[in-house]
């Protein structure tokens, strides 16, 4: 699984890109018409960077999920399941939780 410190750095970078995009959108009213296309292109670039960051994080989360699934697939839950069934059976019989 990915190091949590790296995830923090990635999240900080994403927040920075969103901040840049917000500043660009706030400035659109003040941008002269001849500079508007360039400013909008810059905004599109920020959106592409934000999207790439989100996609990378989703891919990493999918990898983590598959890794966890593989680990859980190796666990024998038989004793736990038996204990839960026994506990539930006692609850149904006595109406009270077991010891």
DOGU-518624 format. One record per atom (N, C-alpha, C): x, y, z; residue in three letters. Coordinates in steps of 0.05 Angstrom, whole numbers, padded with zeros to 5 digits, always signed. Example, Ala and Ser with C-alpha at 12.3 -4.5 7.8 and 13.67 -1.06 7.14 Angstrom:
2
+00264-00114+00156ALA
+00246-00090+00156ALA
+00264-00066+00156ALA
+00257-00045+00142SER
+00273-00021+00143SER
+00258+00001+00157SER
This chain:
99
+00017-00024+00000UNK
+00000+00000+00000UNK
+00017+00025+00000UNK
+00007+00046-00012UNK
+00022+00070-00015UNK
+00028+00083+00012UNK
+00051+00095+00015UNK
+00058+00109+00039UNK
+00040+00132+00045UNK
+00030+00135+00069UNK
+00011+00156+00076UNK
+00024+00184+00074UNK
+00050+00187+00078UNK
+00063+00213+00074UNK
+00062+00222+00045UNK
+00064+00204+00027UNK
+00062+00210-00001UNK
+00034+00219-00008UNK
+00014+00205+00004UNK
-00014+00213+00000UNK
-00019+00241+00010UNK
-00007+00248+00033UNK
-00010+00275+00043UNK
+00001+00295+00024UNK
+00025+00289+00013UNK
+00038+00307-00006UNK
+00020+00311-00031UNK
+00009+00288-00041UNK
-00008+00289-00064UNK
-00033+00305-00059UNK
-00045+00302-00035UNK
-00069+00317-00028UNK
-00062+00347-00026UNK
-00039+00354-00015UNK
-00030+00381-00014UNK
-00027+00393-00041UNK
-00015+00378-00060UNK
-00012+00387-00087UNK
-00038+00391-00101UNK
-00057+00374-00096UNK
-00084+00376-00107UNK
-00098+00401-00097UNK
-00095+00406-00071UNK
-00107+00430-00059UNK
-00095+00455-00071UNK
-00069+00454-00076UNK
-00055+00477-00087UNK
-00066+00483-00116UNK
-00070+00461-00131UNK
-00080+00464-00158UNK
-00109+00476-00158UNK
-00125+00466-00139UNK
-00152+00476-00136UNK
-00151+00506-00129UNK
-00133+00513-00111UNK
-00130+00541-00103UNK
-00122+00559-00127UNK
-00104+00548-00144UNK
-00096+00563-00168UNK
-00120+00567-00187UNK
-00136+00545-00190UNK
-00159+00547-00207UNK
-00179+00567-00196UNK
-00183+00567-00170UNK
-00202+00586-00158UNK
-00192+00615-00163UNK
-00166+00620-00160UNK
-00156+00646-00165UNK
-00160+00655-00194UNK
-00156+00636-00212UNK
-00161+00642-00241UNK
-00190+00649-00246UNK
-00208+00633-00235UNK
-00236+00639-00239UNK
-00245+00665-00227UNK
-00233+00671-00204UNK
-00239+00697-00191UNK
-00230+00721-00208UNK
-00208+00717-00223UNK
-00197+00739-00238UNK
-00209+00742-00266UNK
-00227+00724-00274UNK
-00237+00725-00301UNK
-00252+00751-00308UNK
-00266+00762-00288UNK
-00280+00787-00293UNK
-00261+00810-00299UNK
-00237+00809-00289UNK
-00218+00831-00292UNK
-00199+00827-00315UNK
-00200+00804-00328UNK
-00182+00799-00350UNK
-00191+00812-00375UNK
-00174+00827-00389UNK
-00181+00840-00414UNK
-00188+00818-00435UNK
-00206+00825-00453UNK
-00215+00805-00473UNK
-00193+00792-00488UNK
-00172+00807-00494UNK
-00150+00796-00510UNK
-00134+00775-00494UNK
-00136+00775-00467UNK
-00122+00756-00450UNK
-00140+00733-00441UNK
-00166+00735-00447UNK
-00185+00716-00437UNK
-00180+00688-00446UNK
-00173+00684-00471UNK
-00168+00658-00482UNK
-00144+00645-00468UNK
-00123+00660-00463UNK
-00100+00650-00449UNK
-00106+00642-00421UNK
-00122+00659-00407UNK
-00130+00653-00380UNK
-00148+00628-00379UNK
-00166+00625-00398UNK
-00183+00601-00399UNK
-00166+00576-00405UNK
-00146+00579-00422UNK
-00129+00556-00428UNK
-00113+00548-00403UNK
-00105+00568-00387UNK
-00091+00562-00362UNK
-00110+00547-00343UNK
-00135+00556-00342UNK
-00155+00542-00325UNK
-00159+00514-00334UNK
-00161+00509-00360UNK
-00164+00482-00371UNK
-00140+00465-00363UNK
-00116+00476-00364UNK
-00092+00461-00356UNK
-00093+00453-00327UNK
-00102+00472-00310UNK
-00105+00465-00281UNK
-00125+00443-00277UNK
-00148+00445-00292UNK
-00168+00424-00289UNK
-00157+00397-00298UNK
-00141+00396-00319UNK
-00129+00371-00328UNK
-00110+00360-00307UNK
-00094+00378-00294UNK
-00076+00369-00273UNK
-00092+00358-00249UNK
-00113+00372-00242UNK
-00130+00363-00220UNK
-00142+00336-00226UNK
-00152+00333-00250UNK
-00164+00308-00259UNK
-00143+00285-00258UNK
-00119+00291-00268UNK
-00098+00270-00268UNK
-00092+00262-00239UNK
-00091+00281-00221UNK
-00086+00275-00193UNK
-00108+00258-00181UNK
-00132+00264-00187UNK
-00155+00249-00176UNK
-00154+00221-00188UNK
-00149+00218-00214UNK
-00148+00191-00226UNK
-00125+00175-00214UNK
-00102+00187-00208UNK
-00080+00173-00196UNK
-00087+00163-00168UNK
-00101+00180-00153UNK
-00109+00172-00126UNK
-00130+00150-00127UNK
-00148+00151-00146UNK
-00168+00129-00150UNK
-00154+00103-00157UNK
-00135+00104-00175UNK
-00120+00080-00182UNK
-00106+00069-00158UNK
-00093+00086-00142UNK
-00079+00077-00118UNK
-00099+00064-00098UNK
-00122+00077-00095UNK
-00143+00066-00077UNK
-00152+00039-00087UNK
-00155+00036-00113UNK
-00163+00010-00124UNK
-00142-00011-00119UNK
-00117-00004-00122UNK
-00095-00022-00116UNK
-00095-00031-00087UNK
-00099-00011-00069UNK
-00100-00017-00040UNK
-00124-00035-00034UNK
-00146-00030-00047UNK
-00170-00047-00042UNK
-00165-00076-00051UNK
-00153-00079-00075UNK
-00147-00106-00084UNK
-00127-00120-00065UNK
-00107-00105-00055UNK
-00088-00117-00037UNK
-00102-00126-00011UNK
-00119-00109-00001UNK
-00134-00116+00024UNK
-00151-00140+00019UNK
-00165-00141-00004UNK
-00182-00163-00011UNK
-00166-00189-00013UNK
-00142-00188-00025UNK
-00125-00211-00027UNK
-00117-00221+00001UNK
-00110-00202+00019UNK
-00102-00210+00046UNK
-00126-00222+00061UNK
-00149-00210+00058UNK
-00173-00221+00072UNK
-00180-00249+00061UNK
-00175-00253+00035UNK
-00180-00279+00023UNK
-00163-00301+00035UNK
-00141-00294+00048UNK
-00124-00314+00060UNK
-00131-00320+00089UNK
-00149-00304+00100UNK
-00156-00307+00129UNK
-00177-00328+00132UNK
-00173-00345+00152UNK
-00193-00366+00159UNK
-00212-00354+00180UNK
-00236-00348+00171UNK
-00256-00337+00189UNK
-00273-00358+00202UNK
-00267-00383+00197UNK
-00283-00405+00208UNK
-00288-00404+00238UNK
-00267-00401+00254UNK
-00271-00400+00283UNK
-00288-00375+00291UNK
-00284-00353+00278UNK
-00299-00329+00284UNK
-00329-00334+00277UNK
-00334-00345+00254UNK
-00361-00350+00245UNK
-00375-00370+00264UNK
-00360-00390+00273UNK
-00372-00410+00292UNK
-00379-00396+00318UNK
-00361-00379+00328UNK
-00366-00365+00353UNK
-00390-00346+00350UNK
-00393-00333+00328UNK
-00416-00315+00323UNK
-00442-00331+00322UNK
-00441-00353+00308UNK
-00465-00370+00306UNK
-00473-00380+00334UNK
-00454-00388+00350UNK
-00459-00397+00377UNK
-00471-00375+00394UNK
-00460-00351+00392UNK
-00470-00328+00406UNK
-00498-00321+00398UNK
-00504-00321+00372UNK
-00531-00315+00362UNK
-00550-00337+00371UNK
-00542-00362+00371UNK
-00559-00384+00380UNK
-00567-00380+00409UNK
-00547-00372+00426UNK
-00553-00367+00454UNK
-00572-00343+00458UNK
-00569-00323+00441UNK
-00587-00300+00443UNK
-00615-00308+00436UNK
-00619-00324+00415UNK
-00646-00333+00407UNK
-00658-00351+00429UNK
-00642-00367+00441UNK
-00652-00386+00461UNK
-00659-00372+00487UNK
-00642-00355+00497UNK
-00647-00342+00523UNK
-00658-00314+00520UNK
-00656-00302+00497UNK
-00665-00274+00494UNK
-00645-00254+00505UNK
-00623-00263+00515UNK
-00602-00246+00526UNK
-00576-00251+00512UNK
-00559-00231+00511UNK
-00532-00236+00500UNK
-00517-00257+00516UNK
-00500-00272+00503UNK
-00484-00292+00516UNK
-00462-00279+00532UNK
-00447-00295+00547UNK
-00425-00284+00564UNK
-00403-00270+00549UNK
